[in-house]
Amino acid sequence: MKRIALILLMGVSIIGANAARPTSHASNFTYNNLHCNTVILQWTAGNGSARMVIGKIGSKPDFKPSDNTVYSATPNFGSKASKFGANSDNFIVYNSNGNNFIKIDSLLPCTDYYFTIIEHDNAGSSTQYIDTPAPVLHVKTYCVNLDFDVLYHDSCQAHNSYTFTNKSTSTIPGISYEFDFADGNTSTSSPVTHSYTISGLVPAKIKAITSVQGCPTSFVKGVRVYQKKVVFLDFTNPKTTDTIQCLDGNLFKLYTGNYTNPLSGSYGYRWFTPGDTQVFSFFQKSFTAAGYYSPALEVTTNISRGPNTYPTGCKDTLYFKLRVLPSPVGSISPFDTVQCVTKNSFFFNNTDPNNILVTFKWYFGDDDSSYTKSATHKYQSPGNYTVRHEATDTAGCAGKDTVYVQVKPDLITAFTGLDTVYCSSNSFDDLEPVKKGGRWEGYPTQGDSIIPNVPGTYTMMYIVKDTFCEDTAVQSFRIDKSPLPDLGNDKVICSEDPALLYTNEPGSKLWNTGEITDTIYVHATGTYSVEVKLGQCPGVDSAKVTFSTTPRVNLGSDTILCKGGSLKLIATSPQGNYLWNTGNTDSVIYAFNPGKYVVSVTNPCGTSRDSIFINYQSDYCDLFMANAFTPGNDLVNNIFMPRGRNITVTSFQIYNRWGELIFETNRDGEGWDGKFNGDYCPDGLYIWKLHYNTVNGPYLKKNNAFGQVLLIR
């Protein structure tokens, strides 16, 4: 408290020593003659001898000049000579007693600027500045963004067409634009369609007719106008192969000469032949059938724009003839392509329908071969085999053909997982066939699983069958009936008589009490079970027996609570159901209000009731809590803790301004030393919460309290 008083006295002495400080701000603070990089500010002076104008980008200037300090100014916004310190983004653009206006330059286009004007007495190193908030002026410089789109309808020099669309934006009132197509033509319309008689990359531009200082005046975008490429084939060139080839391995390579595209782009080639959709790749083409062909080559000049390629409309087409001789193979026919390993026999034949073949050779894929027109072959092992046939004809064409055959292994139908005897149940038993894909017969299945729940004797069959081989595996099994003992529902006994448990299910019995009779008597609460075994099949059931009495409930004596206190009311009873006169159905509730509280507790053996009357006192039972403390080394008011007459603390908590618990105790005589996790807490307000008891005559009063404490260092 002494330090606060000292600061106030020092503030008064400083104010009294500077009587020349201005008291009236400049008025009519406005701007005019706005451009993209300059603006003129003007004002009516206040009662100071001079004034300072401060500017900042994006927000109000936040640097206040200090008395007895002289500042430099320059109208070039952003100059280091006019900054308020090395790390400040406030700039002084005017500091004088002269004109009532200033032209600011070096501004950025399309940018928000904020200016404030501060009066002062112009007293040099003893200058006093007005100390009340100064007026703020918002200025946004003009924006001009020049841009346009060009839509290519056709970019071939012979018949090109483009649509130009102005996409420029500006904040300058009344601005207008003009297209300059770079071929002597202009237009102020948008969109506008234009055609060129020249070719190449034409530098079209958009211009801003309205000129504003510091703003861009034009924007250029290249427009591509392409020359037409004339296509030809030079069959005398060494790079070009002959125009007659055999079918097997045919590859026609064509040479069209070298072309250079003066603009960024490419050429598209489309080959088309009636009935043939295959295309050439890099001037090469293979045919899949023998015959005469009349292909055509169409060449189109393309442009590249971003990741896409677009045709220009500049194209030329060339027609020519090719011949493909038939292959000496292609007529082979195996008698069968899939057989089992047992007794397999494959027959291969080249039908040679034109009777023009002169040599034959078969490679069967297992290190065996034959040089006859027709061949029969037997494989020794299962597997997939590649059969290759080679032949030559009278025209000198050689051919190769391939056929694939499969030799399948004999089928395996064995399976595992089936027991010889089951006890009836609803659980799955998985069967494991050696070979998947067969079918089960003899007992219902779900996939490869059975549910042994129908007593009887069965024969399970697994059948694997396909077009070439089949087999069946057989196993027998039996399902015996499992006992189903039933002890009934859980029981509640409301007397001291024993409870009778019994089962009539045939078979031997074993109770968890050790007895082996059909009937037992039980005298204590617990869960009782019996296992009945018939042959190899057991069955189990259990029941819970509870010995109980009419519920007992005692809410205690009537009591008085202090202000903010609460009382926990407990009515817990075994197997009880609860109903309070408050409507609550819990076994435990908390009383926060005065009045009578009544509870009914019901269990299978009856119902009990009890009640309690609670009064509330209007105060905190002689509690005293300080509203500030000063932890430190002076041993005075170092600990903040509850104090009062005849109070017993049950819970004392401290929270910071963010609701974080930083101190807690449930003992009398313990308090907070102003620390959290061993570190000093900062000055400020903290929240405390307190639960405590007091004694008033025969009553024990429970109390709650909360408040704030100021920590001072």
NORPE-V36589 format. One record per backbone hydrogen bond with DSSP energy under -1.0 kcal/mol. CO is the residue of the C=O (numbers start at 1). NH is the residue of the N-H. E is the energy in kcal/mol with one decimal. If there is no record, write none. Layout:
BEGIN
<<CO NH E> <CO NH E>>
END
This chain:
BEGIN
<<1 5 -1.5> <2 6 -1.6> <3 7 -1.5> <4 8 -1.6> <5 9 -1.8> <6 10 -1.8> <7 11 -1.8> <8 12 -1.7> <9 13 -1.7> <10 14 -1.5> <11 15 -1.7> <12 16 -1.9> <15 18 -1.4> <24 47 -1.2> <27 44 -3.1> <30 42 -2.5> <32 40 -2.3> <35 142 -1.4> <37 107 -2.5> <38 35 -2.6> <39 104 -3.3> <40 32 -2.2> <41 102 -2.3> <42 30 -2.3> <44 27 -2.7> <50 120 -2.7> <51 96 -1.7> <52 118 -3.2> <53 93 -2.2> <53 94 -1.2> <54 116 -2.4> <55 91 -2.7> <56 114 -2.6> <75 77 -1.2> <75 105 -2.0> <76 79 -1.8> <79 82 -1.6> <80 83 -1.4> <82 92 -2.5> <83 85 -1.5> <90 84 -1.7> <91 55 -3.3> <92 74 -1.8> <94 53 -2.7> <96 51 -2.2> <100 43 -2.2> <102 41 -2.9> <104 39 -1.8> <105 77 -2.2> <111 141 -2.0> <112 58 -2.4> <113 139 -3.1> <114 56 -1.9> <115 137 -3.3> <116 54 -2.7> <118 52 -2.8> <119 130 -2.6> <120 50 -2.3> <123 126 -1.9> <124 127 -1.7> <127 68 -3.5> <128 121 -1.6> <137 115 -2.7> <139 113 -3.5> <142 110 -1.7> <143 171 -1.9> <145 169 -2.0> <147 167 -2.4> <149 165 -2.4> <151 163 -2.0> <154 161 -3.1> <155 226 -3.0> <161 153 -1.9> <161 154 -1.7> <162 194 -2.7> <163 151 -2.8> <164 192 -2.3> <165 149 -2.5> <169 145 -3.1> <172 175 -1.3> <176 209 -2.1> <178 207 -2.7> <179 187 -1.8> <180 205 -2.4> <185 181 -2.3> <187 179 -4.1> <192 164 -3.3> <194 162 -2.1> <200 225 -2.1> <202 204 -1.7> <202 223 -2.8> <204 221 -3.1> <205 180 -2.7> <206 219 -2.1> <207 178 -2.1> <212 215 -2.1> <213 36 -1.9> <217 208 -2.3> <219 206 -2.4> <221 204 -1.0> <223 202 -3.2> <225 200 -3.0> <226 157 -3.3> <234 237 -1.2> <237 240 -1.9> <243 323 -2.6> <245 325 -3.1> <247 250 -1.7> <252 285 -1.8> <253 241 -1.4> <255 234 -2.1> <266 302 -3.7> <268 300 -2.9> <270 298 -2.6> <272 296 -1.3> <273 276 -2.5> <276 273 -1.0> <283 254 -2.7> <284 281 -2.5> <285 252 -3.0> <291 324 -3.0> <293 322 -2.7> <295 320 -2.0> <296 272 -1.7> <297 318 -2.5> <298 270 -2.6> <299 316 -1.5> <300 268 -3.7> <301 312 -2.4> <302 266 -1.4> <303 310 -2.8> <305 308 -1.6> <308 305 -2.5> <310 303 -3.0> <312 155 -1.1> <314 301 -2.6> <316 299 -2.9> <318 297 -3.1> <322 293 -3.2> <323 245 -1.9> <324 291 -2.5> <325 247 -1.5> <331 351 -1.2> <337 406 -3.0> <339 408 -2.8> <346 377 -3.0> <347 335 -2.8> <348 375 -2.9> <349 333 -1.9> <352 355 -1.4> <356 394 -1.5> <359 392 -1.1> <361 390 -2.5> <362 370 -1.8> <363 388 -2.3> <368 364 -2.0> <370 362 -3.6> <373 350 -1.3> <375 348 -3.5> <377 346 -3.1> <383 407 -3.3> <385 405 -2.3> <387 403 -2.6> <388 363 -2.7> <389 401 -2.4> <390 361 -1.4> <391 399 -2.8> <392 358 -2.8> <392 359 -1.2> <393 396 -1.5> <397 393 -1.7> <399 391 -2.0> <401 389 -3.2> <403 387 -3.2> <405 385 -2.8> <406 339 -2.1> <407 383 -2.5> <408 341 -2.4> <414 434 -2.9> <416 432 -3.0> <420 478 -2.1> <422 480 -3.3> <429 450 -2.1> <432 416 -2.0> <439 463 -2.9> <441 461 -3.2> <448 431 -3.4> <449 446 -2.9> <450 429 -2.3> <451 453 -2.3> <452 425 -2.0> <456 479 -3.0> <458 477 -2.4> <460 475 -2.5> <461 441 -2.3> <462 473 -2.3> <463 439 -2.6> <464 471 -2.4> <469 466 -1.9> <471 464 -2.7> <473 462 -2.5> <475 460 -3.2> <477 458 -3.0> <478 422 -2.3> <479 456 -2.0> <480 424 -2.9> <491 546 -2.4> <493 548 -3.0> <499 522 -2.5> <501 520 -2.9> <508 533 -2.5> <510 531 -2.3> <511 514 -2.1> <515 511 -3.1> <518 503 -1.5> <520 501 -2.8> <522 499 -2.6> <526 545 -3.1> <528 543 -2.5> <529 512 -2.2> <530 541 -1.6> <531 510 -1.4> <532 539 -2.2> <533 508 -2.1> <534 537 -1.9> <537 534 -3.0> <539 532 -3.2> <541 530 -2.2> <543 528 -2.9> <544 491 -2.6> <545 526 -2.5> <546 493 -3.4> <559 615 -2.4> <561 617 -3.5> <562 565 -2.3> <567 591 -3.1> <569 589 -2.0> <573 576 -1.9> <577 602 -2.6> <579 600 -2.2> <580 583 -2.0> <584 580 -2.6> <587 571 -2.5> <589 569 -3.0> <591 567 -1.7> <595 614 -2.6> <597 612 -1.9> <598 581 -2.3> <599 610 -1.6> <600 579 -1.7> <601 608 -2.6> <602 577 -2.4> <603 606 -2.1> <606 603 -2.6> <608 601 -3.1> <610 599 -2.3> <612 597 -3.0> <613 559 -1.7> <614 595 -2.5> <615 561 -3.1> <619 563 -2.9> <622 645 -1.3> <624 643 -1.8> <627 710 -1.9> <629 712 -2.3> <637 630 -1.7> <640 672 -2.7> <643 624 -3.7> <648 693 -2.5> <651 691 -2.9> <652 665 -2.1> <653 689 -2.2> <654 662 -2.5> <654 663 -1.2> <655 687 -2.3> <656 659 -2.2> <660 656 -2.0> <663 654 -2.4> <665 652 -2.8> <672 640 -2.5> <674 681 -2.5> <676 679 -1.7> <679 676 -2.6> <684 711 -2.8> <686 709 -2.3> <687 655 -2.8> <688 707 -2.0> <689 653 -2.6> <690 705 -2.4> <691 650 -3.0> <691 651 -2.0> <692 703 -3.0> <693 648 -2.5> <694 701 -3.3> <696 699 -1.9> <699 696 -2.5> <701 694 -2.3> <703 692 -2.1> <705 690 -3.2> <707 688 -2.7> <709 686 -2.3> <710 629 -2.1> <711 684 -1.8>>
END
